[in-house]
Amino acid sequence: MTFTFAHDHVGITVTPEDLDATIAWYSRTLGFAVEQRFEAHGTTFVFLTAGDVKIELLAGAADRTTPPTTILTSMHTSRLHHFCLAVADLDAAVSRLHELDVPLIGGPMEIPATGQRIAFVTDNVGTIIELSDPGTWMSGRKAQA
């Protein structure tokens, strides 16, 4: 049997106290909208979408983590390191993030092996987000502007 995959979503755990601030950060900073919010098994779940990207927030974390300050010192075995969002124009995205007072923790930098330029930020709870121009989808899938 062969599996056929399509990426569905990335799940990020937050504390219940950080849930609304995290929704606001993704909405204000990256243009995500709440698709669905519901309670199940004693936890609040929120699906955020922008284009064909979906993020699931799970409000069940017991404590906060310390956000990393640089991308190169952010490696830890007990967490997802980052997720990547392809952008149509990295310079425009970085400029907009600066306008919103969102600091970069890495980049912009050239990655010759993949032909990309990338930069890194963290959300309000320290989740690392890579922005890539172009994305790694060679099949013609395009970044959302």
N, C-alpha and C positions, 0 to 999 in steps of 0.2 A: 504494500500500500504506500502510495506517495501522498504527502501532504501538500496542499496548495494554501499558501498564506497570503494574507493582506494585512497590513498593520492596522490595528483597530484603535488603540488608545494607550496613553501612558498614565499610570496611577501615581498620585503623590499623596502621602499621608501628611496631615496637618493636625494641630491640636484643635479641639472644638472652639477655643478662644480665638484662634487665628483664621478660622474658615472665612468669615465675611471679609476680613482684610485681604485674604489671598484671592478671593473672587474679585474684589475691587482692583487689586494689583494687575491681574491678568486682563481684566476688562479695560482699565485705563491705559496700561502700558503697552499691551500687545493686541488689543482689539478683540479679545475673546468675549463671547456672550454665553450666558447660562442657557443650556439646552434643557436640562432636567435637574431637579433637586428632589431628593426623597430620603426617607428614613427606612432603614432595614437593619435588623439585628442589633439595635441599640446604637447605630452609627448613622451620621448624616453623610449622604453621597451627593456630589454635584458634578455633572458633566458640563464642561466648558468646550465650546467649539469656535473655530475660526477657519473658514474654508473647509478643507478636508482633514483638518487636524482636530483631534479630540483629546482632552485631558480630563481625567477623573480625579477629583479631590475626595479624599476619605478622611473625615474628621474624627479620627480615632487615636491619634498619637498621644502618648502620655506626657511627653516632654518635648521641648524645643531643642533643635540642634544649633550649633554656632555656625553661621554662614561662613564659607571660605572667603579669603581675601584675595587669593590669586589662584589661577587655574592649575598651576604646576604644583601647588602644595595641597590640593584638594582630594587626593586619592585616599579612599578608606574602604576597607573590604566589606563593611556592613551596610553599604548604601549604593543605590543607583548613582553612578557618577554624574551623568548628564543626559539630557535628551536634546535633539537637534531640530531646529526649525529652519527650513530653506527659505531664504528671502530673495526677492527679485533684485535688490540693490543693497549691498551691505553698507555702503557709505551713507545712504539715505536712512537706513535702519539705525545705524550708530548715531547719526545726527539727531534723529528723533528721540532716541534714548537719552542723549545728553540734554535735550530740551526738557525731558521729564525728570532730570536729575537721577537717572539710573546709571551708576558707575559700571564700567567694564572691569572684569577681573582678569581678562586676557584678550590680547589682540587689539585691533585687527592684525592678523598675521597671514602670510602666504603659506600654503601647503602645496609645494610643487608636485609632490607625488600624486595628488588627487586633482590638481588644477583648481583648487578652491582658495577663497579667502574666508577666514572665520574670525569670530569674536565671541566672547563669553560674558554673560551677566548672571546674576542670581535673582530669584524672585524674592518676595518679602520674607520668606521663611528659609531661604538659603538653597533652594533647588537650583542647580546649575543648568543654564540654558545656553546651548551653542547656537549661534546664528551663522548660516553658511550660504555663500554665494559662489557658484551655484550649489544646489544640493547634490547628493550622491546618486540620485536616480538617473541612470543613463538611458532609461527606456522612453524618455521624452516627457515624463511627468514634470510639470512645471510648478515653480514656487508661486504661492499666492502673494499678491502685492499688498 
